[in-house]
């Protein structure tokens, strides 16, 4: 067992490079097939803030569809931010945040349809309720008139 922690370590060795000689007690190996550390050039990073904002606002708008005025405002923002982000990254080879922007667009486009369905359902139900209440009121008035006579 190797008890010396510095045995086989070269103080001039840089991180990511193999030592010139293998440590004692280990067989010698050639690393000729190893291409060495790869250097990646990073270009300017495009912010994903609009894509994230689009997705988050779209999801919140879906959750708040029962409060349709707030939900519609959030969906408009989600659609706007998603479209702006997709336009920014459309010409790039790597399109960061594209999935989030699309998710925000889809959620933002679904919300107005759900809000319209909810609105017309509530409107129809309220009209039926008003009709039934008017019928009940007439029955009560007839019952009161017959009681008075």
C-alpha positions in Angstrom: 0.0 0.0 0.0 1.3 3.4 -0.9 1.6 5.5 2.3 3.3 8.6 0.7 0.6 10.8 -0.8 3.2 12.7 -2.9 4.8 9.6 -4.4 4.5 9.6 -8.2 3.2 13.2 -8.2 5.2 15.9 -10.1 4.8 19.3 -8.6 5.2 20.9 -12.1 2.4 18.7 -13.5 -0.7 20.7 -14.5 -4.2 19.5 -13.9 -5.5 17.2 -16.7 -2.1 16.0 -17.8 -0.7 12.6 -17.2 2.5 12.1 -15.2 5.8 11.6 -17.0 6.4 8.3 -15.2 3.8 6.0 -13.7 3.8 5.8 -9.9 6.1 3.1 -8.3 4.6 -0.3 -8.1 2.2 0.2 -11.1 2.8 -1.1 -14.6 3.9 1.4 -17.2 1.1 2.3 -19.7 1.3 4.4 -22.8 -1.5 6.9 -23.3 -0.8 7.5 -27.0 -4.5 7.0 -27.9 -5.7 9.7 -25.5 -6.2 12.9 -27.4 -5.6 15.1 -24.4 -7.9 17.7 -22.8 -10.3 19.3 -25.2 -10.6 23.1 -25.3 -14.1 24.4 -26.2 -14.5 27.9 -27.3 -17.6 29.5 -25.8 -19.3 32.3 -27.7 -21.3 34.9 -26.1 -24.0 33.4 -23.9 -27.6 34.3 -24.9 -29.8 34.9 -22.0 -32.7 32.6 -21.5 -34.6 35.0 -19.3 -37.4 35.6 -21.8 -37.9 31.9 -22.4 -38.0 31.2 -18.7 -40.4 34.1 -18.1 -42.6 32.9 -21.0 -42.9 29.4 -19.6 -43.5 30.5 -16.0 -46.1 33.1 -17.0 -47.8 30.5 -19.2 -48.0 27.9 -16.4 -49.3 30.5 -13.9 -51.9 31.7 -16.5 -53.1 28.1 -16.9 -53.3 27.7 -13.1 -55.3 31.0 -12.7 -57.7 30.4 -15.6 -60.6 30.7 -13.2 -59.5 34.3 -12.6 -59.7 34.9 -16.3 -58.8 38.7 -16.4 -55.5 38.0 -14.7 -55.0 34.9 -16.6 -55.5 36.6 -20.0 -52.9 39.3 -19.1 -50.4 36.7 -18.1 -51.1 34.7 -21.3 -50.5 37.8 -23.4 -47.2 38.3 -21.7 -46.2 34.6 -22.1 -47.0 34.7 -25.8 -45.1 37.9 -26.3 -41.9 36.8 -24.4 -41.9 33.4 -26.1 -42.2 34.9 -29.5 -39.5 37.4 -28.9 -37.1 34.7 -27.6 -37.9 32.4 -30.5 -37.2 35.2 -33.0 -33.8 35.9 -31.3 -32.6 32.3 -31.4 -34.1 31.4 -34.8 -30.9 31.8 -36.8 -28.6 30.1 -34.3 -27.3 26.6 -34.6 -27.8 25.9 -30.9 -31.0 27.4 -29.7 -30.9 27.7 -25.9 -34.3 28.0 -24.3 -36.3 27.1 -27.4 -38.3 24.4 -25.5 -39.2 26.7 -22.7 -40.2 29.5 -25.1 -42.4 27.0 -27.0 -44.0 25.8 -23.7 -44.8 29.4 -22.8 -46.3 30.0 -26.2 -48.5 26.9 -26.0 -49.7 27.6 -22.5 -50.3 31.2 -23.4 -52.4 30.2 -26.4 -54.4 27.6 -24.5 -55.4 30.0 -21.8 -57.7 32.3 -23.9 -59.5 29.2 -25.3 -60.1 27.8 -21.8 -61.1 31.3 -20.5 -63.7 31.6 -23.3 -65.1 28.1 -22.6 -65.2 28.9 -18.9 -66.9 32.3 -19.5 -69.6 30.9 -21.8 -70.2 28.0 -19.5 -70.7 30.3 -16.6 -72.9 32.6 -18.6 -75.1 29.8 -19.8 -75.4 28.4 -16.3 -76.2 31.7 -14.9 -79.0 32.3 -17.4 -80.5 28.9 -16.5 -80.3 29.8 -12.8 -82.0 33.1 -13.4 -84.8 31.4 -15.4 -85.4 28.9 -12.6 -85.4 31.6 -9.9 -88.0 33.6 -11.9 -90.2 30.5 -12.1 -89.8 29.9 -8.4 -90.7 33.5 -7.7 -93.9 33.2 -9.8 -94.9 30.0 -8.0 -94.4 31.6 -4.7 -96.4 34.7 -5.7 -99.2 32.4 -6.9 -99.1 30.5 -3.6 -99.3 33.8 -1.7 -102.2 35.0 -3.8 -104.2 31.8 -3.4 -103.5 31.9 0.4 -104.8 35.5 0.6 -108.1 34.6 -1.2 
